[in-house]
Amino acid sequence: MRIFRTAIPFKRFHSEQEPVVIPPERRRPPPIRPAPDGGWGWVIVVSSFLYNVLILGYHNSFGVYLISLLEEFGETSSKTAWVGSISYGFIMICGPLSGKLTVRFGARETSILGSLIVMISTVCSSYAPNLGTLFFTHGFLTGVGSSFAFTPGMILVSQYFSSKRSLATGIVMSGGAAGALIQTRLHLFLIDTLGWRRSLRVFSALMILCVVSGFTYLPLNTKGHTSSVVDNLKNSPLRKFVVDLGLWKDKVFLIWVAGNGLCKFGFFIPYVHLVKHAVQLGIPVHSASNVMLCLGFTSMVSRTIFGRICDSERINRLYFNQASVFTVCCTS
């Protein structure tokens, strides 16, 4: 008993002094971890790639549904195309909200919530009695859910990678092109076999893969404590171009940003109208879908290759962007 009292004194378990409580405002947040440029980040890249295959690939292949919707509801082509256009718009419009939710609640929670919204809205779209209902179920709900599912992966990739960020981002963004490559044929087969309504329900079931992939979105830092924009720019390959925030006072830079933004207004038009346009020219629908296959394949390969090239500081990324936009304008 004497040994026991000596080894473990009673004061260790009981003290008359009250514990010191540190007020929340004086607590220091844990240090921000630097980008590992690999490791679990590659798992994030694969999961985000899968998200883009299913989410963006679905939107990029929506043109195959346009013909079925025209036959089903008998509306004009321009009015029916708004179903896909509205969903594209809400993916971009809800980007800031998706980013805010990711920082507040976490990438895993936000992406899984978005996947569930897409699943539910796609099932609701399959029962739509008219085009106005599709404006809400597919245009609004699917667009918002897609934004919630798509954005967290891009944020995590930027946190996990620094020197290899362009390559990782290129791989992730190629998922949308790969999705168009795969889903164009998949949805055509499902529409021919089951009809467009049941085809949507099958796709809704496939979205369970996104829910499972969302659990791999492990945060690099604790919720609410992420690297600032300035910290990201200091570690970014673009630091020589953007770290000087005074660029936002440069008229030339503002013109470039505005022009790049205006290009996005027409970027997704081919994905919605190209198949229908080919059919109107007399090309059979299955042959017309080959245009989307070519578009998806070349986009997937080029995004991966140029993502790797742009990791080099010897490459002027602005010239690359200008050349790509000029090429698109000439070919259009």
Wavefront OBJ file of the C-alpha trace (Angstrom):
o trace
v 0.000 0.000 0.000
v 2.870 2.341 0.764
v 4.400 1.732 -2.642
v 1.049 2.386 -4.294
v 0.686 5.738 -2.529
v 4.200 6.760 -3.534
v 3.840 5.792 -7.168
v 0.395 7.343 -7.652
v -0.171 10.243 -5.264
v -3.726 11.258 -4.482
v -3.105 14.812 -5.681
v -2.839 13.540 -9.230
v -6.557 12.702 -9.177
v -7.827 15.519 -7.013
v -6.902 19.138 -6.784
v -8.599 22.060 -5.146
v -7.422 24.317 -7.975
v -9.962 24.989 -10.712
v -8.905 24.016 -14.267
v -7.776 26.827 -16.519
v -10.239 27.442 -19.328
v -8.897 29.172 -22.423
v -11.523 31.397 -24.044
v -12.324 30.515 -27.680
v -11.048 33.848 -29.014
v -7.581 33.127 -27.549
v -7.290 29.598 -28.843
v -4.819 29.232 -31.666
v -5.940 27.285 -34.739
v -3.765 24.334 -35.739
v -1.006 25.183 -38.208
v -1.907 24.971 -41.888
v -0.272 21.965 -43.492
v 1.606 22.602 -46.749
v 0.550 20.888 -49.951
v 2.127 17.380 -50.017
v 2.136 17.285 -53.845
v 1.145 13.633 -53.845
v 0.241 10.952 -51.323
v -3.472 10.932 -50.573
v -3.797 13.787 -53.030
v -3.716 11.285 -55.899
v -6.680 9.489 -54.339
v -8.461 12.856 -54.318
v -7.571 13.273 -58.002
v -9.041 9.852 -58.892
v -12.224 10.511 -56.909
v -12.650 13.981 -58.371
v -12.017 12.527 -61.833
v -14.863 10.057 -61.236
v -17.119 12.903 -60.099
v -16.434 14.750 -63.337
v -16.991 11.606 -65.416
v -20.484 11.239 -63.956
v -21.487 14.851 -63.237
v -19.951 16.861 -66.079
v -20.121 13.898 -68.433
v -23.889 13.788 -67.890
v -24.263 17.465 -68.714
v -21.883 17.240 -71.688
v -23.908 14.379 -73.174
v -27.287 16.033 -72.595
v -27.605 16.689 -76.317
v -28.708 13.077 -76.886
v -31.762 13.759 -74.673
v -32.696 16.878 -76.620
v -34.106 14.894 -79.528
v -36.244 12.743 -77.216
v -37.539 15.812 -75.375
v -38.484 17.487 -78.661
v -40.487 14.422 -79.652
v -42.067 14.021 -76.202
v -43.263 17.555 -75.507
v -43.474 19.016 -79.018
v -41.955 22.365 -78.010
v -39.596 24.460 -80.092
v -35.931 23.586 -80.266
v -34.809 26.847 -78.653
v -37.207 26.468 -75.719
v -36.279 22.817 -75.116
v -32.557 23.626 -75.142
v -33.096 25.870 -72.106
v -33.388 22.711 -69.973
v -29.703 21.951 -70.433
v -28.617 25.589 -70.524
v -30.177 26.415 -67.150
v -28.419 23.501 -65.458
v -25.069 24.604 -66.920
v -25.688 28.119 -65.671
v -26.429 27.054 -62.104
v -23.243 24.963 -61.977
v -21.311 28.209 -62.440
v -23.623 30.528 -60.511
v -23.561 28.353 -57.378
v -19.768 28.008 -57.453
v -19.161 30.657 -54.738
v -21.874 29.118 -52.543
v -20.384 25.650 -53.036
v -16.967 26.945 -52.037
v -18.394 28.591 -48.925
v -20.161 25.379 -47.904
v -16.965 23.407 -48.486
v -14.996 25.648 -46.144
v -17.783 25.711 -43.540
v -18.893 22.076 -43.475
v -16.193 20.167 -45.366
v -15.621 18.843 -48.870
v -16.939 15.383 -48.032
v -20.266 16.608 -46.694
v -20.810 19.119 -49.510
v -19.985 16.696 -52.327
v -22.173 13.917 -50.913
v -25.042 16.384 -50.434
v -24.677 17.476 -54.043
v -24.642 13.870 -55.255
v -27.850 13.115 -53.364
v -29.530 16.212 -54.816
v -28.567 15.102 -58.341
v -29.898 11.592 -57.676
v -33.250 12.863 -56.395
v -33.654 15.559 -59.054
v -32.831 13.115 -61.871
v -35.518 10.708 -60.664
v -37.983 13.615 -60.445
v -37.039 14.649 -63.999
v -37.916 11.170 -65.241
v -41.527 11.742 -64.115
v -41.799 15.312 -65.492
v -45.187 15.813 -67.202
v -44.112 18.926 -69.109
v -41.133 21.062 -70.035
v -41.775 23.570 -67.249
v -41.233 20.870 -64.639
v -37.913 19.954 -66.276
v -36.821 23.578 -66.001
v -37.040 23.170 -62.227
v -35.990 19.537 -61.688
v -33.168 19.328 -64.223
v -32.372 22.983 -64.841
v -32.380 24.246 -61.245
v -32.065 21.254 -58.895
v -29.631 19.211 -60.970
v -27.584 22.327 -61.694
v -27.313 23.271 -58.008
v -26.567 19.691 -56.952
v -23.918 19.361 -59.668
v -22.212 22.512 -58.420
v -22.157 21.178 -54.852
v -20.746 17.854 -56.065
v -18.207 19.302 -58.510
v -16.645 22.217 -56.621
v -15.223 20.488 -53.468
v -12.978 18.217 -55.512
v -11.410 21.158 -57.324
v -10.790 22.940 -54.017
v -9.149 19.872 -52.466
v -6.905 19.338 -55.494
v -5.641 22.913 -55.177
v -4.880 22.275 -51.485
v -3.103 18.938 -51.977
v -0.944 20.064 -54.917
v 1.356 22.992 -55.523
v 4.129 22.343 -58.070
v 2.061 19.603 -59.759
v -1.210 21.483 -59.552
v -1.612 22.006 -63.302
v -1.138 18.296 -63.999
v -3.550 17.259 -61.235
v -6.132 19.809 -62.371
v -5.750 18.707 -65.990
v -6.383 15.077 -65.041
v -9.454 16.028 -63.009
v -10.918 18.281 -65.701
v -10.365 15.603 -68.348
v -12.994 13.604 -66.462
v -15.739 15.750 -67.973
v -14.469 14.953 -71.472
v -14.100 11.265 -70.629
v -17.641 11.343 -69.281
v -18.924 12.755 -72.557
v -17.008 10.051 -74.385
v -18.602 7.299 -72.291
v -22.034 8.629 -71.490
v -22.958 9.691 -75.005
v -23.001 6.061 -76.113
v -24.381 4.860 -72.779
v -27.396 7.189 -72.811
v -28.082 6.485 -76.474
v -28.194 2.765 -75.702
v -30.413 3.298 -72.652
v -32.785 5.602 -74.544
v -33.136 3.120 -77.392
v -33.624 0.215 -74.985
v -35.591 1.702 -72.078
v -36.710 5.160 -73.156
v -35.438 8.503 -71.928
v -37.362 8.400 -68.639
v -35.970 5.057 -67.497
v -32.562 6.077 -68.785
v -32.557 8.938 -66.288
v -33.431 6.529 -63.470
v -30.525 4.258 -64.390
v -28.175 7.233 -64.307
v -29.563 8.204 -60.908
v -28.591 4.759 -59.617
v -25.073 5.179 -61.037
v -24.681 8.339 -58.965
v -24.189 6.119 -55.899
v -20.577 5.859 -57.112
v -20.171 9.582 -56.416
v -21.555 9.154 -52.902
v -18.995 6.416 -52.218
v -16.161 8.458 -53.756
v -17.108 11.439 -51.614
v -15.928 9.612 -48.489
v -12.338 9.803 -49.796
v -12.407 13.614 -49.582
v -10.265 13.864 -46.459
v -9.471 17.483 -45.550
v -5.826 18.515 -45.501
v -6.580 21.078 -42.777
v -9.336 21.394 -40.191
v -12.678 22.879 -41.200
v -12.585 26.636 -41.399
v -8.765 26.748 -41.407
v -7.485 26.628 -44.950
v -4.671 28.420 -46.695
v -5.527 31.909 -47.833
v -5.584 33.077 -51.428
v -2.247 34.819 -50.939
v -0.677 31.633 -49.518
v -1.960 29.629 -52.480
v -0.584 32.167 -54.910
v 2.829 32.090 -53.229
v 3.014 28.341 -53.781
v 1.414 28.386 -57.222
v 3.293 28.074 -60.524
v 1.462 31.294 -61.487
v 2.986 33.286 -58.624
v 5.053 35.435 -60.998
v 1.885 36.525 -62.795
v -0.761 36.848 -60.092
v 0.947 37.393 -56.737
v 0.942 41.125 -57.382
v -2.665 41.998 -56.532
v -2.091 45.356 -58.153
v -2.716 43.595 -61.465
v -6.414 44.063 -60.802
v -5.831 47.762 -61.443
v -4.297 47.012 -64.849
v -6.776 47.652 -67.673
v -5.131 45.070 -69.942
v -5.446 42.402 -67.265
v -9.080 43.295 -66.633
v -9.827 43.075 -70.356
v -8.246 39.613 -70.455
v -10.299 38.418 -67.471
v -13.514 39.839 -68.952
v -12.791 38.313 -72.357
v -12.024 34.929 -70.848
v -15.280 35.083 -68.921
v -17.292 35.980 -72.023
v -15.848 32.950 -73.811
v -17.534 30.716 -71.251
v -20.952 31.931 -72.386
v -20.561 29.972 -75.599
v -18.306 27.195 -74.374
v -21.075 24.664 -73.645
v -23.314 25.416 -76.635
v -21.909 22.553 -78.775
v -22.583 20.015 -76.024
v -26.285 20.913 -76.064
v -26.976 21.552 -79.763
v -24.352 19.669 -81.787
v -26.118 16.290 -81.946
v -29.464 17.895 -82.835
v -27.776 20.052 -85.479
v -26.202 16.974 -87.082
v -29.569 15.195 -87.142
v -31.150 18.226 -88.828
v -28.473 17.957 -91.513
v -29.707 14.451 -92.262
v -27.120 12.464 -90.299
v -28.548 9.463 -88.352
v -28.594 10.013 -84.597
v -26.105 7.218 -83.862
v -23.671 8.630 -86.405
v -24.294 12.164 -85.127
v -23.254 11.085 -81.636
v -19.795 10.275 -83.015
v -19.180 14.015 -83.099
v -19.503 14.064 -79.317
v -17.190 11.063 -79.049
v -14.493 12.879 -81.000
v -15.019 16.046 -78.981
v -14.790 14.135 -75.707
v -11.695 12.154 -76.702
v -9.676 15.114 -77.958
v -10.686 17.222 -74.955
v -9.697 14.477 -72.514
v -6.272 13.925 -74.077
v -5.456 17.609 -74.566
v -6.389 18.622 -71.018
v -4.067 15.998 -69.554
v -1.184 16.842 -71.890
v -1.423 20.615 -71.572
v -1.938 20.314 -67.825
v 1.466 18.618 -67.642
v 3.074 21.159 -69.984
v 1.738 24.141 -68.033
v 3.467 22.945 -64.847
v 6.679 24.259 -66.384
v 7.557 27.843 -65.504
v 9.106 28.263 -68.958
v 5.654 28.112 -70.528
v 3.610 31.290 -70.794
v 0.154 30.094 -69.777
v -1.506 33.303 -70.968
v -0.272 32.712 -74.518
v -1.522 29.144 -74.328
v -4.938 30.385 -73.292
v -5.049 32.997 -76.037
v -3.996 30.456 -78.659
v -6.687 27.991 -77.571
v -9.433 30.637 -77.618
v -8.296 31.850 -81.041
v -8.326 28.282 -82.378
v -11.857 27.714 -81.076
v -13.032 30.955 -82.698
v -11.512 30.024 -86.069
v -12.941 26.501 -86.091
v -16.395 27.679 -85.025
l 1 2 3 4 5 6 7 8 9 10 11 12 13 14 15 16 17 18 19 20 21 22 23 24 25 26 27 28 29 30 31 32 33 34 35 36 37 38 39 40 41 42 43 44 45 46 47 48 49 50 51 52 53 54 55 56 57 58 59 60 61 62 63 64 65 66 67 68 69 70 71 72 73 74 75 76 77 78 79 80 81 82 83 84 85 86 87 88 89 90 91 92 93 94 95 96 97 98 99 100 101 102 103 104 105 106 107 108 109 110 111 112 113 114 115 116 117 118 119 120 121 122 123 124 125 126 127 128 129 130 131 132 133 134 135 136 137 138 139 140 141 142 143 144 145 146 147 148 149 150 151 152 153 154 155 156 157 158 159 160 161 162 163 164 165 166 167 168 169 170 171 172 173 174 175 176 177 178 179 180 181 182 183 184 185 186 187 188 189 190 191 192 193 194 195 196 197 198 199 200 201 202 203 204 205 206 207 208 209 210 211 212 213 214 215 216 217 218 219 220 221 222 223 224 225 226 227 228 229 230 231 232 233 234 235 236 237 238 239 240 241 242 243 244 245 246 247 248 249 250 251 252 253 254 255 256 257 258 259 260 261 262 263 264 265 266 267 268 269 270 271 272 273 274 275 276 277 278 279 280 281 282 283 284 285 286 287 288 289 290 291 292 293 294 295 296 297 298 299 300 301 302 303 304 305 306 307 308 309 310 311 312 313 314 315 316 317 318 319 320 321 322 323 324 325 326 327 328 329 330 331 332
